[in-house]
Amino acid sequence: MRIGEGFIEEIKEDGLAKVRVSRDSLYVACSACAAADHVKLLAYNTIGAAEGDHVRYEVDDSHLVSSAFVCFIMPVVLLLAVAALGYLFIGTGTAAVVGGLVGLIASALAVRRYDQSLSRIIDTKANIIGVVADDEEDEDIEKNWR
């Protein structure tokens, strides 16, 4: 389990809360989020935290190894394999480039399909586990300055 902190921006009616997380949080590892100052995630609000609260949440990360393979390794392997096949069967550099582009498109479709299937199998939403008290924040600031 990964644990992070954020601020509740909105309380949803279905027991969920929209939590604003800083970019350098443990939760944010995707390249799509790299340019954003803050990322918002949906979390189960079973403790009844209010809007504006500084909360601690946990995220199940048991699927991260397979997801990392599918998102980062598989596209490179598919690009190289299809480019090599294009070069071997047709024998020109143009065929290798076209094969590489076909491999990239195929890998993008495969990553999208994997993401959709993962969201049906595993609940990837975070769980809010507590509200961070003001005195805890002061202690954390003091530890960072020492």
N, CA, C and O of each residue as an XYZ file, in Angstrom:
584
protein
N       0.827     -1.191      0.000
C       0.000      0.000      0.000
C       0.867      1.249      0.000
O       1.866      1.325      0.715
N       0.483      2.205     -0.791
C       1.140      3.512     -0.801
C       0.286      4.477     -0.001
O      -0.943      4.443     -0.070
N       0.942      5.332      0.752
C       0.226      6.318      1.562
C       0.663      7.704      1.116
O       1.849      7.951      0.897
N      -0.296      8.602      0.982
C      -0.013      9.975      0.576
C      -0.927     10.931      1.305
O      -1.783     10.518      2.088
N      -0.742     12.214      1.043
C      -1.561     13.246      1.666
C      -2.064     14.208      0.614
O      -1.432     14.394     -0.426
N      -3.201     14.818      0.887
C      -3.785     15.795     -0.018
C      -4.889     16.563      0.677
O      -5.137     16.379      1.869
N      -5.548     17.420     -0.074
C      -6.628     18.241      0.456
C      -7.916     17.913     -0.286
O      -7.919     17.783     -1.510
N      -9.006     17.780      0.454
C     -10.294     17.483     -0.164
C     -10.821     18.747     -0.824
O     -10.980     19.781     -0.174
N     -11.091     18.654     -2.124
C     -11.630     19.786     -2.865
C     -13.135     19.708     -3.019
O     -13.810     20.736     -3.079
N     -13.667     18.497     -3.084
C     -15.095     18.358     -3.325
C     -15.575     17.040     -2.734
O     -14.895     16.019     -2.835
N     -16.736     17.072     -2.126
C     -17.377     15.866     -1.605
C     -18.456     15.450     -2.598
O     -19.335     16.242     -2.937
N     -18.386     14.234     -3.049
C     -19.373     13.699     -3.984
C     -20.494     13.023     -3.197
O     -20.303     12.638     -2.043
N     -21.656     12.880     -3.819
C     -22.813     12.270     -3.146
C     -22.676     10.766     -2.959
O     -23.311     10.202     -2.068
N     -21.876     10.115     -3.764
C     -21.774      8.656     -3.745
C     -20.704      8.134     -2.793
O     -20.217      7.017     -2.970
N     -20.329      8.926     -1.784
C     -19.344      8.484     -0.807
C     -17.910      8.679     -1.254
O     -16.988      8.174     -0.614
N     -17.711      9.398     -2.336
C     -16.375      9.675     -2.849
C     -16.008     11.127     -2.593
O     -16.877     11.985     -2.435
N     -14.728     11.385     -2.556
C     -14.231     12.751     -2.412
C     -13.157     12.982     -3.469
O     -12.397     12.071     -3.800
N     -13.099     14.199     -3.996
C     -12.052     14.574     -4.929
C     -10.924     15.179     -4.104
O     -11.105     16.199     -3.440
N      -9.744     14.534     -4.154
C      -8.595     14.935     -3.339
C      -7.534     15.542     -4.249
O      -7.152     14.944     -5.255
N      -7.056     16.745     -3.886
C      -5.983     17.401     -4.628
C      -4.649     16.944     -4.037
O      -4.397     17.094     -2.841
N      -3.813     16.390     -4.893
C      -2.537     15.818     -4.479
C      -1.432     16.600     -5.183
O      -1.568     16.938     -6.359
N      -0.350     16.887     -4.483
C       0.751     17.594     -5.134
C       1.449     16.682     -6.128
O       1.385     15.458     -6.010
N       2.103     17.270     -7.090
C       2.739     16.535     -8.173
C       3.814     15.577     -7.670
O       4.011     14.507     -8.247
N       4.506     15.953     -6.604
C       5.601     15.117     -6.114
C       5.154     14.082     -5.090
O       5.983     13.490     -4.399
N       3.865     13.867     -4.992
C       3.333     12.871     -4.073
C       3.744     11.469     -4.505
O       4.072     11.241     -5.670
N       3.725     10.545     -3.573
C       4.050      9.153     -3.904
C       3.075      8.552     -4.903
O       3.433      7.643     -5.653
N       1.849      9.051     -4.919
C       0.834      8.454     -5.774
C       1.068      8.777     -7.248
O       0.778      7.951     -8.113
N       1.583      9.954     -7.540
C       1.668     10.419     -8.910
C       2.938      9.884     -9.559
O       4.041     10.323     -9.234
N       2.780      8.940    -10.472
C       3.941      8.371    -11.155
C       3.789      8.401    -12.662
O       4.702      7.998    -13.382
N       2.671      8.864    -13.143
C       2.458      8.803    -14.581
C       2.994     10.043    -15.276
O       3.048     11.120    -14.682
N       3.383      9.895    -16.514
C       3.952     11.014    -17.252
C       2.891     12.028    -17.639
O       3.221     13.191    -17.873
N       1.636     11.630    -17.714
C       0.576     12.575    -18.045
C       0.394     13.605    -16.944
O      -0.090     14.709    -17.197
N       0.777     13.253    -15.731
C       0.617     14.150    -14.594
C       1.866     14.978    -14.326
O       1.845     15.838    -13.445
N       2.932     14.753    -15.042
C       4.211     15.374    -14.727
C       4.191     16.890    -14.870
O       4.899     17.577    -14.134
N       3.404     17.430    -15.792
C       3.395     18.866    -16.009
C       2.401     19.587    -15.103
O       2.428     20.816    -15.023
N       1.546     18.871    -14.436
C       0.525     19.495    -13.593
C       1.091     19.810    -12.216
O       1.859     19.028    -11.656
N       0.704     20.967    -11.672
C       1.114     21.302    -10.306
C       0.385     20.428     -9.297
O       0.971     19.960     -8.321
N      -0.895     20.218     -9.546
C      -1.704     19.392     -8.656
C      -2.505     18.404     -9.486
O      -2.968     18.721    -10.581
N      -2.658     17.219     -8.953
C      -3.432     16.170     -9.596
C      -4.598     15.857     -8.683
O      -4.450     15.878     -7.462
N      -5.751     15.567     -9.253
C      -6.923     15.240     -8.452
C      -7.238     13.763     -8.618
O      -7.206     13.227     -9.725
N      -7.540     13.116     -7.508
C      -7.917     11.709     -7.551
C      -9.204     11.513     -6.770
O      -9.544     12.299     -5.886
N      -9.904     10.456     -7.115
C     -11.122     10.106     -6.389
C     -10.778      9.121     -5.294
O     -10.032      8.166     -5.513
N     -11.322      9.356     -4.117
C     -11.032      8.492     -2.980
C     -12.327      8.211     -2.230
O     -13.223      9.053     -2.174
N     -12.412      7.018     -1.656
C     -13.545      6.683     -0.798
C     -13.426      7.468      0.501
O     -12.388      7.440      1.162
N     -14.492      8.165      0.856
C     -14.504      8.995      2.057
C     -15.315      8.297      3.147
O     -16.380      8.777      3.535
N     -14.818      7.177      3.635
C     -15.554      6.403      4.635
C     -15.465      7.015      6.029
O     -16.265      6.677      6.902
N     -14.505      7.911      6.251
C     -14.365      8.513      7.578
C     -15.178      9.793      7.713
O     -15.269     10.353      8.805
N     -15.769     10.264      6.620
C     -16.596     11.459      6.669
C     -15.809     12.759      6.742
O     -16.257     13.708      7.386
N     -14.667     12.826      6.112
C     -13.874     14.056      6.095
C     -14.619     15.139      5.330
O     -15.398     14.853      4.421
N     -14.367     16.389      5.714
C     -15.078     17.517      5.125
C     -14.239     18.192      4.049
O     -13.028     17.991      3.962
N     -14.904     18.987      3.242
C     -14.228     19.740      2.196
C     -13.198     20.689      2.819
O     -13.497     21.389      3.787
N     -11.989     20.707      2.258
C     -10.914     21.547      2.770
C     -10.000     20.851      3.768
O      -8.947     21.386      4.115
N     -10.386     19.665      4.237
C      -9.555     18.931      5.201
C      -8.272     18.426      4.549
O      -8.254     18.051      3.377
N      -7.205     18.425      5.336
C      -5.932     17.832      4.920
C      -6.009     16.367      5.338
O      -6.084     16.065      6.529
N      -5.993     15.454      4.365
C      -6.235     14.044      4.657
C      -5.064     13.175      4.234
O      -4.247     13.552      3.395
N      -5.013     12.022      4.832
C      -4.050     10.982      4.472
C      -4.859      9.879      3.784
O      -5.942      9.512      4.242
N      -4.320      9.358      2.683
C      -5.019      8.310      1.937
C      -4.047      7.180      1.613
O      -2.828      7.345      1.668
N      -4.623      6.028      1.275
C      -3.802      4.896      0.848
C      -4.318      4.369     -0.475
O      -5.512      4.429     -0.769
N      -3.394      3.855     -1.264
C      -3.711      3.330     -2.584
C      -3.093      1.944     -2.698
O      -1.924      1.750     -2.366
N      -3.883      0.979     -3.168
C      -3.372     -0.370     -3.393
C      -2.443     -0.342     -4.601
O      -2.853      0.054     -5.692
N      -1.199     -0.759     -4.411
C      -0.235     -0.727     -5.508
C       0.195     -2.113     -5.966
O       1.269     -2.272     -6.546
N      -0.636     -3.113     -5.710
C      -0.271     -4.479     -6.090
C      -0.240     -4.678     -7.601
O       0.409     -5.606     -8.082
N      -0.924     -3.831     -8.356
C      -0.971     -3.955     -9.813
C       0.091     -3.115    -10.516
O       0.130     -3.102    -11.746
N       0.951     -2.414     -9.781
C       1.892     -1.485    -10.404
C       2.979     -2.153    -11.238
O       3.407     -1.581    -12.241
N       3.433     -3.330    -10.863
C       4.499     -3.987    -11.622
C       3.996     -4.386    -13.011
O       4.662     -4.127    -14.014
N       2.837     -5.006    -13.066
C       2.302     -5.389    -14.377
C       1.924     -4.156    -15.188
O       2.092     -4.143    -16.407
N       1.422     -3.131    -14.531
C       1.069     -1.900    -15.244
C       2.310     -1.214    -15.798
O       2.283     -0.693    -16.913
N       3.380     -1.208    -15.044
C       4.620     -0.593    -15.519
C       5.145     -1.328    -16.750
O       5.631     -0.699    -17.690
N       5.050     -2.655    -16.745
C       5.483     -3.420    -17.906
C       4.642     -3.063    -19.123
O       5.181     -2.800    -20.198
N       3.318     -3.052    -18.957
C       2.424     -2.788    -20.084
C       2.593     -1.359    -20.602
O       2.528     -1.134    -21.810
N       2.805     -0.404    -19.718
C       2.877      0.998    -20.134
C       4.241      1.423    -20.665
O       4.312      2.329    -21.495
N       5.323      0.800    -20.214
C       6.650      1.278    -20.582
C       7.461      0.281    -21.411
O       8.090      0.674    -22.393
N       7.458     -0.985    -21.039
C       8.295     -1.977    -21.718
C       7.629     -2.505    -22.984
O       8.259     -2.571    -24.039
N       6.365     -2.876    -22.881
C       5.666     -3.471    -24.015
C       5.634     -2.562    -25.244
O       5.828     -3.072    -26.347
N       5.400     -1.247    -25.132
C       5.422     -0.411    -26.345
C       6.783     -0.396    -27.049
O       6.842     -0.401    -28.278
N       7.863     -0.377    -26.286
C       9.198     -0.381    -26.899
C       9.456     -1.708    -27.603
O       9.961     -1.732    -28.725
N       9.113     -2.800    -26.951
C       9.317     -4.123    -27.552
C       8.468     -4.268    -28.815
O       8.946     -4.778    -29.828
N       7.218     -3.824    -28.757
C       6.336     -3.935    -29.920
C       6.829     -3.056    -31.070
O       6.788     -3.471    -32.229
N       7.290     -1.854    -30.758
C       7.829     -0.961    -31.787
C       9.018     -1.613    -32.492
O       9.076     -1.651    -33.721
N       9.965     -2.125    -31.705
C      11.161     -2.735    -32.288
C      10.830     -4.009    -33.061
O      11.398     -4.246    -34.127
N       9.926     -4.824    -32.543
C       9.579     -6.083    -33.205
C       8.896     -5.847    -34.544
O       9.238     -6.486    -35.539
N       7.940     -4.939    -34.575
C       7.218     -4.698    -35.827
C       8.115     -3.972    -36.835
O       8.020     -4.217    -38.038
N       8.986     -3.078    -36.348
C       9.940     -2.421    -37.254
C      10.898     -3.451    -37.855
O      11.194     -3.395    -39.049
N      11.381     -4.387    -37.042
C      12.275     -5.440    -37.549
C      11.565     -6.333    -38.554
O      12.148     -6.709    -39.571
N      10.313     -6.676    -38.278
C       9.550     -7.496    -39.232
C       9.363     -6.761    -40.558
O       9.494     -7.352    -41.630
N       9.058     -5.468    -40.473
C       8.906     -4.684    -41.704
C      10.190     -4.657    -42.516
O      10.157     -4.760    -43.743
N      11.299     -4.521    -41.846
C      12.585     -4.488    -42.544
C      12.942     -5.861    -43.122
O      13.442     -5.955    -44.243
N      12.682     -6.926    -42.352
C      13.028     -8.274    -42.818
C      12.192     -8.716    -44.009
O      12.720     -9.327    -44.937
N      10.882     -8.414    -43.998
C      10.021     -8.906    -45.079
C      10.072     -8.029    -46.321
O       9.954     -8.541    -47.434
N      10.244     -6.728    -46.162
C      10.239     -5.846    -47.325
C      11.662     -5.405    -47.677
O      11.974     -5.214    -48.852
N      12.513     -5.244    -46.684
C      13.920     -4.982    -46.935
C      14.299     -3.527    -47.137
O      15.386     -3.254    -47.648
N      13.463     -2.595    -46.765
C      13.832     -1.184    -46.907
C      13.706     -0.481    -45.558
O      13.016     -0.936    -44.646
N      14.403      0.645    -45.478
C      14.316      1.446    -44.252
C      12.937      2.049    -44.066
O      12.480      2.241    -42.939
N      12.275      2.348    -45.175
C      10.926      2.908    -45.100
C       9.964      1.902    -44.472
O       9.097      2.274    -43.681
N      10.117      0.652    -44.821
C       9.266     -0.390    -44.250
C       9.492     -0.507    -42.751
O       8.551     -0.760    -41.998
N      10.729     -0.325    -42.314
C      11.029     -0.381    -40.879
C      10.374      0.791    -40.148
O       9.834      0.619    -39.056
N      10.421      1.981    -40.750
C       9.792      3.151    -40.126
C       8.277      2.969    -40.062
O       7.659      3.234    -39.031
N       7.687      2.520    -41.159
C       6.236      2.279    -41.176
C       5.882      1.193    -40.166
O       4.880      1.302    -39.459
N       6.697      0.151    -40.097
C       6.463     -0.907    -39.109
C       6.552     -0.371    -37.689
O       5.753     -0.753    -36.833
N       7.513      0.509    -37.428
C       7.632      1.122    -36.116
C       6.408      1.945    -35.759
O       5.933      1.895    -34.625
N       5.891      2.704    -36.723
C       4.674      3.495    -36.477
C       3.475      2.595    -36.204
O       2.658      2.881    -35.329
N       3.378      1.513    -36.956
C       2.291      0.550    -36.717
C       2.436     -0.065    -35.321
O       1.442     -0.271    -34.625
N       3.671     -0.356    -34.920
C       3.911     -0.889    -33.579
C       3.521      0.091    -32.487
O       2.960     -0.303    -31.464
N       3.819      1.370    -32.701
C       3.426      2.391    -31.719
C       1.914      2.510    -31.596
O       1.384      2.617    -30.491
N       1.224      2.491    -32.726
C      -0.241      2.583    -32.692
C      -0.828      1.347    -32.017
O      -1.747      1.456    -31.206
N      -0.298      0.174    -32.352
C      -0.787     -1.057    -31.725
C      -0.538     -1.051    -30.219
O      -1.390     -1.498    -29.451
N       0.623     -0.547    -29.791
C       0.916     -0.520    -28.360
C       0.031      0.493    -27.635
O      -0.373      0.249    -26.498
N      -0.279      1.631    -28.274
C      -1.181      2.608    -27.654
C      -2.574      2.007    -27.462
O      -3.208      2.215    -26.428
N      -3.041      1.266    -28.458
C      -4.339      0.605    -28.334
C      -4.310     -0.475    -27.246
O      -5.277     -0.642    -26.503
N      -3.205     -1.198    -27.161
C      -3.086     -2.241    -26.138
C      -3.051     -1.640    -24.733
O      -3.658     -2.189    -23.813
N      -2.350     -0.525    -24.558
C      -2.307      0.133    -23.243
C      -3.695      0.635    -22.868
O      -4.115      0.504    -21.718
N      -4.402      1.204    -23.827
C      -5.769      1.697    -23.543
C      -6.688      0.542    -23.146
O      -7.461      0.654    -22.195
N      -6.600     -0.543    -23.865
C      -7.448     -1.716    -23.554
C      -7.089     -2.283    -22.176
O      -7.976     -2.664    -21.413
N      -5.794     -2.341    -21.857
C      -5.357     -2.828    -20.552
C      -5.908     -1.939    -19.432
O      -6.370     -2.438    -18.406
N      -5.854     -0.633    -19.634
C      -6.358      0.297    -18.634
C      -7.850      0.100    -18.401
O      -8.309      0.116    -17.259
N      -8.598     -0.082    -19.461
C     -10.041     -0.314    -19.329
C     -10.326     -1.633    -18.623
O     -11.214     -1.693    -17.773
N      -9.597     -2.681    -18.956
C      -9.841     -3.973    -18.322
C      -9.400     -3.967    -16.866
O     -10.034     -4.611    -16.029
N      -8.326     -3.252    -16.548
C      -7.857     -3.167    -15.166
C      -8.883     -2.463    -14.280
O      -9.110     -2.872    -13.141
N      -9.494     -1.416    -14.798
C     -10.468     -0.685    -13.992
C     -11.726     -1.512    -13.739
O     -12.442     -1.263    -12.769
N     -12.002     -2.488    -14.594
C     -13.151     -3.374    -14.343
C     -12.810     -4.463    -13.327
O     -13.687     -4.930    -12.599
N     -11.540     -4.870    -13.275
C     -11.122     -5.966    -12.404
C     -10.745     -5.476    -11.007
O     -11.160     -6.053    -10.001
N      -9.956     -4.405    -10.959
C      -9.417     -3.917     -9.692
C      -9.972     -2.525     -9.415
O     -10.027     -1.680    -10.308
N     -10.379     -2.295     -8.175
C     -10.815     -0.966     -7.783
C      -9.570     -0.154     -7.449
O      -8.940     -0.374     -6.415
N      -9.218      0.780     -8.320
C      -7.985      1.536     -8.166
C      -8.171      2.853     -7.422
O      -7.246      3.664     -7.366
N      -9.343      3.076     -6.854
C      -9.571      4.309     -6.104
C      -8.852      4.253     -4.759
O      -8.666      3.184     -4.176
N      -8.457      5.423     -4.287
C      -7.783      5.530     -2.997
C      -8.815      5.452     -1.868
O     -10.014      5.618     -2.096
N      -8.336      5.199     -0.659
C      -9.172      5.220      0.546
C      -8.626      6.273      1.495
O      -7.439      6.272      1.821
N      -9.495      7.172      1.937
C      -9.073      8.167      2.929
C      -9.017      7.459      4.273
O      -9.999      6.859      4.711
N      -7.849      7.535      4.932
C      -7.674      6.800      6.189
C      -7.586      7.706      7.403
O      -7.604      7.221      8.535
N      -7.490      9.014      7.192
C      -7.448      9.905      8.348
C      -7.308     11.357      7.954
O      -6.920     11.688      6.834
N      -7.636     12.219      8.910
C      -7.457     13.654      8.733
C      -6.171     14.029      9.447
O      -5.959     13.641     10.596
N      -5.308     14.784      8.770
C      -4.042     15.204      9.346
C      -4.300     16.406     10.243
O      -4.854     17.415      9.806
N      -3.891     16.287     11.505
C      -4.084     17.378     12.462
C      -3.038     18.461     12.241
O      -1.968     18.198     11.692
N      -3.352     19.688     12.672
C      -2.436     20.814     12.495
C      -1.114     20.596     13.213
O      -0.068     20.995     12.702
N      -1.137     19.968     14.396
C       0.110     19.759     15.135
C       1.008     18.746     14.440
O       2.229     18.828     14.570
N       0.432     17.780     13.697
C       1.235     16.836     12.919
C       1.967     17.566     11.806
O       3.126     17.262     11.524
N       1.296     18.535     11.164
C       1.912     19.303     10.089
C       3.100     20.087     10.624
O       4.147     20.142      9.979
N       2.949     20.700     11.810
C       4.039     21.473     12.412
C       5.239     20.587     12.718
O       6.381     20.997     12.509
N       4.989     19.358     13.219
C       6.085     18.427     13.510
C       6.807     18.020     12.230
O       8.034     17.921     12.220
N       6.060     17.783     11.149
C       6.670     17.412      9.883
C       7.529     18.552      9.340
O       8.605     18.309      8.794
N       7.071     19.771      9.485
C       7.845     20.925      9.015
C       9.133     21.046      9.813
O      10.192     21.314      9.246
N       9.050     20.850     11.124
C      10.259     20.924     11.978
C      11.257     19.838     11.609
O      12.460     20.098     11.581
N      10.785     18.620     11.324
C      11.683     17.523     10.950
C      12.403     17.826      9.637
O      13.582     17.508      9.481
N      11.689     18.439      8.701
C      12.296     18.745      7.404
C      13.342     19.848      7.516
O      14.255     19.902      6.692
N      13.238     20.719      8.498
C      14.187     21.836      8.637
C      15.427     21.422      9.406
O      16.430     22.135      9.371
N      15.390     20.306     10.089
C      16.563     19.859     10.881
C      17.582     19.181     10.036
O      18.617     18.750     10.544
